Amino acid sequence: MRHQDNVEQPEMELREVLDLALQLVGVFGPDRERLYDNRPALDYFGLSLEGWQVISDPLWFFHPDDRERMAKDVYSIAVSGVAHEFEARMRRHDGEYRWFLFRDNPLPTNRDGSSAGTCLRLISKIVNRQRIGYAVLPTSCSE
């Protein structure tokens, strides 16, 4: 029980810090299950953590015009454990869509440093950019 207390305390402290971040932050498991979303992300969606976790359609959050591209180009890459960036529109709690830059990064969760599919997603709102007729395909991160 003592070991579990030691593990849970740093995780709780990290969540408190992430809740103060201006970016939307999500953590996904190896099968793309939703593990954690920070407070700004939950507020944007108008959901509780439990409500966010039970939505079964991974494309539910995205604009209908972006869903086919997301399914084809993004979710196939994310599952492979490759860091990548993409842009898409996400639904806000009031039904409005806003453009965001997504950065998916595999998390080293195994002893050998591999990710086992766990992914940290950082999401930044794109402001003051015209988006008419503009589509961006995901690219591999070079960092």
BAFI-3210 file (N, C-alpha, C; in Angstrom, 3 decimals, decimal comma, padded with zeros to 6 digits):
// residues 143
n [1|2|3|4|5|6|7|8|9|10|11|12|13|14|15|16|17|18|19|20|21|22|23|24|25|26|27|28|29|30|31|32|33|34|35|36|37|38|39|40|41|42|43|44|45|46|47|48|49|50|51|52|53|54|55|56|57|58|59|60|61|62|63|64|65|66|67|68|69|70|71|72|73|74|75|76|77|78|79|80|81|82|83|84|85|86|87|88|89|90|91|92|93|94|95|96|97|98|99|100|101|102|103|104|105|106|107|108|109|110|111|112|113|114|115|116|117|118|119|120|121|122|123|124|125|126|127|128|129|130|131|132|133|134|135|136|137|138|139|140|141|142|143]
n.u [000,817|001,984|003,788|001,960|000,866|003,092|003,273|000,828|000,821|002,793|001,493|-000,963|-000,004|001,113|-001,203|-002,492|-000,786|-001,044|-003,703|-003,550|-002,436|-002,487|-002,928|-004,861|-004,800|-004,446|-004,377|-003,871|-004,469|-002,930|-004,815|-006,096|-007,835|-009,346|-007,556|-006,933|-007,831|-007,088|-008,285|-008,851|-009,416|-011,611|-013,426|-013,661|-014,966|-017,207|-017,628|-017,439|-014,609|-015,263|-017,433|-016,139|-014,482|-016,220|-017,264|-017,596|-016,991|-014,181|-014,005|-015,974|-015,493|-014,554|-014,896|-017,377|-016,421|-013,740|-013,447|-013,110|-010,498|-009,147|-009,632|-008,332|-005,670|-004,663|-005,441|-004,446|-001,700|-001,296|-001,773|000,404|002,487|004,116|005,426|003,582|002,059|-000,970|-003,715|-007,014|-010,559|-012,300|-015,145|-016,769|-018,284|-020,670|-021,379|-020,050|-017,253|-013,705|-010,412|-007,542|-004,132|-002,666|-000,483|000,758|002,387|004,260|004,393|007,031|006,533|007,333|009,961|012,100|011,882|010,038|006,751|004,378|002,069|000,836|-000,135|000,546|-001,308|-001,031|-002,765|-003,211|-004,886|-005,644|-005,342|-006,524|-006,102|-006,885|-009,094|-010,397|-011,088|-008,761|-006,645|-004,761|-002,447|-001,424|001,878|005,063|006,741|009,795|011,403]
n.v [-001,193|001,223|001,752|002,304|004,711|006,359|006,420|007,517|010,137|011,802|011,710|012,977|015,524|016,257|016,334|018,515|020,596|020,405|021,120|023,830|024,662|026,434|025,161|022,517|019,326|015,893|012,434|009,298|005,791|002,598|001,420|003,582|004,407|006,804|008,330|010,600|014,039|017,457|020,197|022,643|021,460|019,790|021,758|023,140|021,219|020,912|018,811|016,237|014,430|011,712|011,729|012,471|010,282|008,163|008,527|006,866|007,168|008,125|010,228|012,012|014,522|016,113|018,279|017,575|017,706|017,188|014,637|012,280|012,571|012,630|010,036|008,481|009,530|010,402|008,819|006,338|006,806|007,624|005,328|003,842|004,808|006,953|010,197|013,078|015,885|017,713|019,575|020,509|021,023|021,421|020,563|022,791|023,176|024,563|023,877|025,186|025,256|025,253|025,950|023,949|023,171|020,101|018,063|015,004|012,819|009,963|008,298|007,254|004,333|001,793|-000,275|-000,333|002,084|002,296|003,116|001,629|002,371|004,408|007,786|011,251|014,099|017,329|020,308|023,209|026,256|027,763|030,999|033,935|033,158|032,681|030,229|029,327|026,947|025,524|022,863|020,765|018,243|015,594|015,575|014,039|014,608|016,307|016,524]
n.w [000,000|000,681|-001,443|-003,494|-002,568|-002,905|-005,675|-006,493|-005,412|-006,860|-009,381|-008,861|-008,203|-010,669|-012,248|-011,043|-011,825|-014,638|-014,881|-014,646|-016,975|-020,114|-022,452|-023,991|-022,667|-023,114|-022,216|-023,580|-023,697|-024,737|-026,465|-027,422|-025,465|-023,352|-020,869|-019,281|-019,098|-019,013|-016,898|-018,454|-020,973|-020,410|-019,625|-022,058|-023,648|-022,090|-020,347|-017,790|-016,414|-016,400|-018,169|-020,550|-020,874|-021,483|-024,032|-026,952|-029,674|-031,335|-033,088|-032,521|-031,386|-033,403|-036,301|-038,778|-041,463|-041,151|-040,204|-041,841|-042,835|-040,410|-039,401|-041,335|-041,656|-039,165|-036,881|-037,601|-037,568|-034,918|-033,432|-034,122|-032,635|-033,358|-033,123|-034,010|-035,766|-036,318|-037,746|-036,878|-036,563|-033,514|-031,567|-029,449|-026,172|-026,662|-029,189|-031,230|-033,502|-033,346|-034,591|-034,024|-033,220|-033,002|-031,114|-030,947|-028,832|-028,175|-025,028|-022,932|-021,470|-020,888|-019,518|-021,298|-022,511|-024,563|-025,858|-025,654|-026,810|-025,357|-025,253|-025,225|-025,703|-026,800|-027,195|-028,988|-029,362|-032,454|-033,425|-035,121|-037,819|-041,143|-042,417|-044,696|-047,067|-046,467|-045,834|-043,791|-043,787|-041,603|-040,209|-039,600|-036,533|-036,288|-034,155]
ca.u [000,000|002,878|004,278|000,866|000,798|004,210|002,989|-000,329|001,114|003,343|000,489|-001,912|000,685|001,212|-002,548|-002,742|-000,021|-001,658|-004,968|-003,228|-001,900|-003,391|-003,204|-005,675|-003,891|-005,098|-003,520|-004,586|-003,819|-002,488|-005,944|-006,708|-008,791|-009,086|-007,118|-006,924|-007,949|-006,945|-009,469|-009,222|-010,010|-012,946|-014,264|-013,919|-015,974|-018,373|-017,792|-016,638|-013,624|-015,987|-018,207|-015,186|-013,940|-017,195|-017,653|-016,944|-016,575|-013,019|-014,146|-017,109|-015,046|-014,059|-015,836|-017,725|-015,574|-012,382|-013,460|-012,545|-009,041|-008,656|-009,668|-007,366|-004,294|-004,220|-005,582|-003,550|-000,361|-001,255|-001,701|001,727|003,456|004,992|005,059|003,099|001,238|-002,040|-004,667|-008,411|-011,543|-012,903|-016,425|-016,833|-019,494|-021,856|-021,595|-019,163|-015,989|-012,513|-009,215|-006,491|-002,931|-002,499|000,826|000,673|003,717|004,240|004,998|007,819|005,904|007,978|011,327|013,050|011,625|009,001|005,527|003,257|000,892|000,333|000,117|000,231|-001,760|-001,063|-003,623|-003,121|-005,870|-005,091|-006,099|-006,222|-005,666|-008,021|-009,118|-011,301|-010,502|-007,424|-006,545|-003,390|-002,278|-000,499|003,286|005,857|007,527|011,210|012,138]
ca.v [000,000|002,376|002,015|002,908|006,100|007,062|006,575|008,367|011,522|012,548|011,815|014,011|016,814|016,541|016,725|019,874|021,487|020,381|021,845|025,255|024,922|027,085|024,200|021,356|018,188|014,607|011,247|008,162|004,497|001,865|001,165|004,898|004,714|008,108|008,175|011,858|015,308|018,503|021,021|023,478|020,626|019,390|022,955|023,405|020,255|020,944|017,445|015,763|013,438|010,464|011,942|012,470|008,932|007,179|008,749|005,772|007,576|009,011|011,361|012,816|015,861|016,817|018,795|016,529|017,787|016,749|013,277|011,267|012,772|012,236|008,571|007,900|010,004|010,681|007,707|005,250|007,189|007,673|003,970|003,292|005,314|007,948|011,576|013,789|017,081|017,903|020,626|020,117|021,785|020,671|021,067|023,371|022,787|025,224|023,412|025,894|024,584|026,095|025,286|023,647|022,427|018,944|017,412|013,704|012,326|008,708|008,374|006,062|003,687|000,505|-000,160|-000,080|003,413|002,292|003,756|000,688|003,010|005,510|008,998|012,549|015,013|018,747|020,956|024,664|026,945|028,588|032,248|034,917|032,565|032,399|028,798|028,995|026,062|025,149|021,549|020,420|016,812|015,385|015,356|013,505|015,609|016,083|016,736]
ca.w [000,000|000,760|-002,801|-004,243|-002,127|-003,524|-007,100|-006,681|-005,047|-008,001|-010,436|-008,445|-008,331|-012,096|-012,711|-010,563|-012,698|-015,967|-014,814|-014,752|-018,317|-021,055|-023,513|-023,683|-022,546|-022,944|-022,199|-024,153|-023,500|-025,924|-027,370|-027,598|-024,420|-022,754|-019,486|-018,541|-019,800|-018,002|-016,635|-019,606|-022,026|-019,970|-019,691|-023,476|-024,100|-021,222|-019,854|-016,668|-016,859|-016,669|-019,393|-021,662|-021,024|-021,973|-025,429|-027,670|-031,019|-031,218|-034,000|-032,065|-031,025|-034,578|-037,303|-039,746|-042,659|-040,804|-039,643|-042,744|-042,829|-039,094|-039,306|-042,258|-041,526|-037,808|-035,942|-037,990|-037,117|-033,455|-032,900|-034,404|-031,667|-033,984|-032,804|-035,195|-035,591|-037,289|-037,435|-037,072|-035,799|-032,421|-031,085|-028,113|-025,429|-027,207|-030,554|-032,152|-033,796|-033,378|-035,122|-033,058|-033,609|-032,123|-031,087|-030,272|-028,476|-027,413|-023,697|-022,580|-020,314|-020,631|-018,987|-022,380|-023,056|-025,591|-025,367|-025,532|-027,379|-024,554|-026,019|-024,641|-026,757|-026,466|-028,172|-028,910|-030,198|-033,519|-033,468|-036,157|-039,080|-042,003|-042,664|-045,789|-048,068|-046,043|-045,200|-043,443|-043,520|-040,490|-040,556|-038,493|-035,829|-036,537|-032,913]
c.u [000,862|003,413|003,210|000,719|001,891|003,964|001,857|-000,031|001,744|002,332|-000,524|-001,278|000,819|-000,138|-002,886|-002,012|-000,669|-002,995|-004,755|-002,726|-002,945|-003,758|-004,174|-004,741|-004,707|-004,078|-004,383|-003,780|-003,506|-003,600|-006,748|-007,797|-008,375|-008,755|-007,271|-007,079|-007,846|-008,203|-009,814|-009,866|-011,430|-013,912|-014,623|-015,033|-017,264|-018,682|-017,022|-015,597|-014,321|-016,804|-017,342|-014,707|-014,928|-017,664|-016,877|-016,427|-015,396|-013,129|-015,269|-016,726|-014,725|-015,170|-016,125|-016,847|-014,147|-012,312|-012,839|-011,023|-008,461|-008,583|-008,556|-005,925|-003,793|-004,302|-004,746|-002,124|-000,272|-001,108|-000,306|002,798|004,443|004,516|004,628|002,270|000,146|-002,922|-006,071|-009,287|-012,179|-014,149|-016,309|-018,162|-020,770|-022,140|-020,758|-017,872|-014,876|-011,339|-008,181|-005,320|-002,742|-001,067|000,669|002,081|003,592|004,936|005,797|007,270|006,511|009,397|012,358|012,830|010,578|007,682|004,387|001,965|000,319|000,782|-000,296|-000,141|-001,813|-001,827|-003,570|-004,135|-005,148|-005,958|-005,616|-005,619|-006,894|-007,952|-009,998|-010,567|-009,128|-007,455|-005,083|-003,342|-001,296|000,918|003,986|006,626|008,996|012,036|012,409]
c.v [001,258|002,743|002,722|004,383|006,931|007,325|007,572|009,835|012,301|012,719|012,906|015,401|017,210|016,992|018,148|020,895|021,548|021,116|023,355|025,639|025,610|026,159|023,141|020,155|016,926|013,492|010,070|006,896|003,806|001,577|002,430|005,172|006,026|007,924|009,459|013,017|016,398|019,374|021,925|022,673|020,214|020,575|023,284|022,495|020,330|019,578|017,238|014,786|012,137|010,580|011,906|011,046|007,965|007,424|007,755|006,162|008,537|010,248|012,304|014,272|016,726|017,239|017,690|016,534|017,306|015,266|012,227|011,351|012,320|010,714|007,954|008,254|010,146|009,459|006,504|005,539|007,116|006,286|003,392|003,813|006,313|009,337|012,283|015,001|017,089|019,048|020,119|021,039|020,884|021,384|021,569|022,983|023,414|024,848|024,129|025,106|025,620|025,267|025,111|022,960|021,339|018,437|016,142|013,176|011,024|008,903|007,111|005,430|002,335|000,722|000,141|001,283|003,445|002,739|002,794|001,336|004,142|006,820|010,229|013,483|016,426|019,460|022,461|025,285|027,802|029,837|033,118|034,317|032,245|030,946|028,399|028,147|025,539|023,786|021,236|018,926|016,642|015,137|014,768|014,637|015,290|016,208|015,452]
c.w [000,000|-000,615|-003,627|-003,861|-002,784|-005,002|-007,309|-006,383|-006,210|-009,136|-010,100|-008,580|-009,793|-012,646|-012,263|-011,433|-014,087|-015,990|-014,903|-016,149|-019,187|-022,204|-023,021|-023,694|-022,306|-022,945|-022,624|-023,947|-024,808|-026,933|-027,610|-026,574|-023,750|-021,273|-018,683|-019,507|-018,739|-017,932|-017,816|-020,740|-021,645|-020,003|-021,136|-023,995|-023,287|-020,635|-018,557|-017,228|-017,221|-017,954|-020,632|-021,941|-021,659|-023,409|-026,287|-029,053|-030,927|-032,106|-033,586|-031,842|-032,244|-035,533|-038,325|-041,004|-042,405|-040,441|-040,557|-042,758|-041,499|-038,980|-040,140|-041,899|-040,099|-036,916|-036,335|-037,541|-035,599|-032,846|-033,084|-033,452|-032,237|-033,586|-034,087|-034,793|-036,642|-036,825|-037,717|-036,238|-034,751|-031,916|-029,651|-027,464|-025,976|-028,657|-031,600|-032,330|-033,869|-033,890|-034,022|-033,761|-032,560|-032,240|-030,270|-030,054|-027,703|-026,063|-023,422|-021,311|-019,990|-020,138|-020,072|-023,039|-024,150|-024,991|-025,099|-025,983|-026,557|-025,189|-025,221|-025,787|-026,198|-027,569|-027,950|-029,845|-031,227|-033,601|-034,622|-037,415|-039,899|-042,446|-043,836|-046,822|-047,714|-045,362|-044,959|-043,138|-042,382|-040,999|-039,366|-037,852|-036,037|-035,263|-032,196]
res [m|r|h|q|d|n|v|e|q|p|e|m|e|l|r|e|v|l|d|l|a|l|q|l|v|g|v|f|g|p|d|r|e|r|l|y|d|n|r|p|a|l|d|y|f|g|l|s|l|e|g|w|q|v|i|s|d|p|l|w|f|f|h|p|d|d|r|e|r|m|a|k|d|v|y|s|i|a|v|s|g|v|a|h|e|f|e|a|r|m|r|r|h|d|g|e|y|r|w|f|l|f|r|d|n|p|l|p|t|n|r|d|g|s|s|a|g|t|c|l|r|l|i|s|k|i|v|n|r|q|r|i|g|y|a|v|l|p|t|s|c|s|e]
***
